Structures are given as C-alpha cells and as structure tokens.
Amino acid sequence: MKLKTVMMSAAASVALMTSATTAMADGHSITVAYFLEWPMPMMAAKASGAYEEALGMEVNWVSFDTGTAMSAAMASGDVQIAVSQGLPPFVVAVSGGQNLELLDVAVSYAENQGCVVRSDLEIDKMNASELAGKTVAVPLGTAAHYSFIRHMDHFGVALDSLSIIDMDPPSGAAALSTGAVDFACGYGGGLTSMLESGDVLLTGAEKQEIGILVFDVTSAPAAFVAENADVVEKFLAVTAAANAEWAANPSDELLGAIAQQAGMDLEAARSAISTMSFPTIDEQLSEAWLGGNAAPFMKGVADVFVEAGSIDSALDSYEGALNAAPLAAAGDM
C-alpha cells in the first residue's frame, strides 16, 4: 500500500479546504471536537456547562474517531477547537500547509496507545522481526501511525514488507479479533478491545526509552485564535481547572461524570484514565513541553513521516505552529 499517496491526498484536501474557508465562531456558539472512549477531566466541565458559563456562548461538542478527521473539520470551518488531537495528525496537517496552532498539551498517555499482535502468532518483542510480511491495521496520520513507524524501525521491520490497512482503532480491533489482520495499532477504547486478542509489543515505559513520546494537544485554526483570543484563553482556563480538580480529588463521583461523557462504564474509564497524565499550565509552559521540547519534537515526528514516505516534506521549524500565549493568559485568570 502506498502510504504517501494516502497521506498527501489528505494533506492536499486540507490545503484546498483551508484556502476556501476559515473557521470562525459566529459570536453565539463554537463547535469543539473531542473523542469518545477517551476519559479526560475536561469532560466533567463539559457535563457541568462550565465551558458555556465561562465563554458566555453555546458550545457544540462533536465526537471524532481520528485526529486527521479533526484537521479536516477545522479546515472546512465546521470545528473551531479540537481537544486531544494527536500530535502526529497535527504535524501532518501543518506540514501540508494547514494553518493550525498548538495551544496546550491535553494529555500524555504512553500506556494508552500501542501495537497489538494476535496471540496465536506467538510474536512479541523478542522475535518481532517475524512481523515482516504480515498485515497490520493502522489509523494513518495519527499518533498510532507515528508510533507504528517507530516500532517497526526499532525492530528492523521494513515498512514495504508489510500490508498496511488504514483503519480507525475500533475497526482495527474488530479486524484483529477476526484474524483479518495480524496486528493492529491504536489507542483508547480501540486499544482496549485489541488487547482482548493479543498483547502490546512495547509497554509505555519501553516506548519512552526509545524516544516514542505519546501526547495529544488542543489545537485551533490560527485565524480563529487571532480573532477570538479571549474565547481561547477562557476555554483553556476551564480545561486547566478541570485537570486541577481531578488531580486534587479523583473521586468516583467526578469519574462518573467523565465516564458518562466519554461513553464508557465506570471501571473502563477508571482503567483508561489511570494511564493518562494531565500537565499543569506551569508544567506545560516549562522547557519540558511548550517552552522548549515541543517544537523540536514536532520536527522529529515530521522527519520520521518524510523518511517513511508518508509526507513529501517537513517544515524547517515548527515554532510557528506553537502558540503558548493563550495558555499563559489562562494561567493568569
């Protein structure tokens, strides 16, 4: 399968849509993208109406299956803010010419994303070279796609030796369970379902040891941010407050609200959120994240996609795709 053809086609579509229309709030409402089966503290604020109260306008919430779909929705003007967009789909969109800005680190989740091999194949990290020639389900252009490429590079498995099928995580899990694919990569509820059919190749700690960082961002079109700075700042402040509340009191009552909004039962949400971390505003503005490491890491992600033939080229720098000013302002509220 030609990954580059698929990825560049998506990037071209995004660029065309961006030139055709710019995402703007109508002054009375905004539309926000998020993921189901992805329990985050901000979902409690979503349930309570805290965002509407802070912004003084209606917030329409629309769920998506992938971060690439979020990029397309922002390009078309259907979505103004995307919460927990995977960093790789953000990087792919920006590399393809879409004028998006990274606004915060929504969540870090090394343990909540991975590649799972069918149990009957008896392939693990010790004999992963045997994956050559196999069929894999991967949601292209996502954090799982980037991680998959890094996995295969680590194990010395050539990408062109694999049959790669573009599938969102739930579909990949279903294909894995029926034997339609030999292994699958995903995150969230899709990964949980995949684990019913096999085991991860690398744990979160093992991924981090070889430089695979896994985190999502809050993103928005640059034009929207420029013309609606107060809306963006207040939105990020509500998110940060929800994260702080969860950190201070991770109660079953609060988890129940989060689980309900994520479309999960309580124990599934508990299991998923236990693998996530939500950096504070001060932590996000530090050298470890937006104050230093984020832009070079984005460049590294883009270079990996270029080397894999998934996109034509990377930007010289991704500093221009990062805007920490609204988050800093939110910290002063």
N, C-alpha and C positions, 0 to 999 in steps of 0.2 A: 504494500500500500504506500502511496506517495504522501507522506505526512506534509511535506512542504506545500503541495498543491492544496490540501485541505486548509492548512493554516493561513496561507497567503490569500486564498479566496475569501476567508473570513475577514482578514485584515483589510482587503480591498473593499469589501462590502461596508465595513465600519467607516473607512475613509470617505466613501461616497455619501453615506448617511450623514456623517459629520458635516460635510460641505453643504448638505441640503437643509439642515435644520439644527438649531442649537437649543439644548434643554433649558427651559426657563420655568420657574414657578409662576403660577398665574396670580399670585398675591393672596389667594384664598386657600390654596392647597398645594402640597407637593406629593410626589409618589416616591416611595422608598423600596428598594429591592432587598430581599433577605432570603435565607434558606430555611426550609422546614427540616426537621430532624437534626437541627444544629442548635442545641440549647445554649443560649447566651444570657447573661444578666439583663441586657437591654430589652429582652423580651418581657420582663416584668414591667418595665417602664412603658413598653408598647401596650401591655394589657391595662395598665392603670390610667392611660391617657396623658402621661407625663409629657410626652413629646408635643401633643396638641396644646397643652396648657402653656408650655414654655415658648412655643413658636407662635401661638395665637392664630393658628390655622389648622385646617384638616390635614391629616397625614394618611395617605392611602398606601397600604402595605401590599406588595405583590411578591409572591414566592417564585424562585427560580431554581433550576436544577444544576446550573453551572455558572461560573464566573464569566465565561465567554458570552453567554446569553445576557448577562448583566451589562457587559460592554455594549452589545448591540442595542439594548434597550435605552441606554444613556445616549448613544449616538443618534437614535431616532427621536429623542425628546420625550419618550414615554416615561423615563425614570430620571429623577434629579439626583438622588443619592443612593449608593449601593453600600450596604452594610455587610462586612465579612466577605468581600470579593477576594478570591485567592490572589496572591501576589503575581504568580506567573500569568494568569489571564490579563491582569492589569498591565504587566510589562509587554505582553504581546500586542495589546491594543495601542499602547503608547508607541511602541516600536513601529506599528503600522500607520502611524500618523494621527491617531485619535488624541485630542487634547484633553486628557483627564489629569486629575491631580490626586495624589495620595494624601489623605487628611489625617489618618491615625492608624495605629496598629490595633485592629479589632480583637484579635485573639492569636495566641501561639499554641500549636497543637501537634507536636511531633508524634505523639502516640495515637492521634485520631486520624491518621492518614497512612496508607501503606499499600504494598502489593502482596496479594494472597495467592498462593499456589494450591491447586486441588490436592487434597490429601492422598488420593490414590496414586499420584505421580511420584510420591516419596522424594520430592526435591526440596531442599532447604538451602541455607546459606553455604553449607559445606560442599554441595555439589550443584550449585546454581548454574554452572556452565551448561548443564543439560537442558536449560531452557531454550537454547538455540533450536530454531525450527518449530517452536511452539506458537500457539495462538493466544493473544492477550487482548483483553478489553481495557481501554484507557480513555478517559474523557479528555480529548485533545485540548491543548491550550490552557489547562488548569494546573493547580499546584500538584495534583496527582500525576500529570503528564511530566512535569519537570522532575519530580521525584523518581518516576519510572526511568527516565533517561539517565539520571544519576545512578540509580540501582544497576542498570544494565552496564554502564561504564565501569562501575565498581567491580562487577562480576565478570567483566570481559565478554559480554554477550553482544554481538553486533546487532544493531537495530534492523539492518536489512536482512537478517536471518529470521526475523520474526514476522508473523502475520498479525498486524496491528489493526484492531477494530475500534472505531470511535464510539464509545458508549458512556452514558452518564452512569454514576456509581450504582444506582438501583438496578439498571438494566444489566450492568456488568455482573452484579451479584447473581441475578437470575440466570445469566448465561453460564456462569461458573457452576451453579448448582445443577444444571442440566448436562454439563460436560461439553457445551458448545464452545467454550474456551478453556485453555489450560491454566491460565492465571489471569488475574484482574487487579487493577489498581483503582483506589477510590478513597473516600473519606466519609465521615458522618455515619448516618444510618445505612448507607450503601456498604461501607466497610464492615459494619457490624453484621450485616447479612452475609457478606463474603466469608467472614470468619466461621460461619456455620459449615463451610465447605473445605476449609483449609487453614493454613497458618501464614502469618506475615513472614516475609523474607528477612526483614530487618526491624528491630524494635526502634522506638523513638530515640533512645539513647545511642543506639548503634548508628542511626542515621545522622544524628548530630555530630558524632565522632568523625564522620567522613565529610562533614560540611553541608549536609542537607538540612537547611532550616525550613520550617514549615509554619507560615503565618499568613493571616488574612488582613485586609486593610478596609478602611472606609474610604470610598472614592466618590468623585463627582466631576462633572464637566467643568473645566477651568472657567468658562464664561459664566456658568451658574454661580460658582464660588465668588467670582469677582463682583457680580451684581447683587448677590444675596449673602454677603459676609455675615450679617447678624443672624440670619437663619442657620447658616452652617455652624457658627460658633455656639449657638444655643443647642443645636442638635447634638454636637459633640459633648457639651457640658452635661446634658441629660444622660448620655451614654456613660460618661465617666462617673456620674453619681450612682448609676445603677451598678456599675462594676464595684464601686466602693462599698455600696450596701451589701452586695453579695460577699465581698471579702470579709466584712465585719460580722455578718450574720447569715451564713449559708443554711437557713432553716428549711424544713420541709414545706412550710407554707409558701416561702418565696420560690422554692424549686417547683412547687406545684403550678404556680403561675407561669413559670418559664416553660415547664413541660407542656402545659396546655397550649401555649402559643407555638411551640415547636412541633406540635402534633405527635407527642410521644407520651408513653406512660411514665410514671414517676421514676421507676427503677432504671429504665433505659436512659432517661435524661440524667439521672444521678451518675450512671456509669460513664456516659459521654462527657459530661461537664467536668468530671474528675480528671480527665486527660487534658484539660484546657487551662491556660493561664491568661489573665487579662491585665496587661501592664497599666500602671497608673499613668496619669498625664506626665508627672515628673520623670518617670522611667522612660516613657515614650520619647520625651524631648532630650534624653541623655544621649551620649555617644554610642551606647549600645544599640539604639534604634534610629530615630529620625535625625538626631543630632550628629550622626556620623556614619554608622554602618549601613543604613537602609539604601542609600543611593548606589554605593559600590556593589552591594549585594544584588540590586536590580540589574546592574550592568553584567554581573556574573551570570544571572539567570538568562538574560538575553543572549549572551555569548554562547551558553550551552544550547539554546534553541537554534542559533545560527549554525553551530558546529554539527548539530543533528539534522540540519536541512529543513527545519520546521518553519523558519522565517528567513527572509533574504538578508537582512542586516540589522545590527543593533545601533542604537544611538551612541554618540561619543560619550555622553554622560546622561544620567537620569536625575540630576539635581533639579532640573526644570520641571520634572513631573512630581516633585515633592513640595508640598506647601504646609509647613508646620505653624504658620501664623494663626489660623483659626483655632488650632488646638491650644496654643499658648494663650490666646484670648479667653478660651473656655476655662482654662485653669485659673484665670483671674476673676471668674464670676462667682 
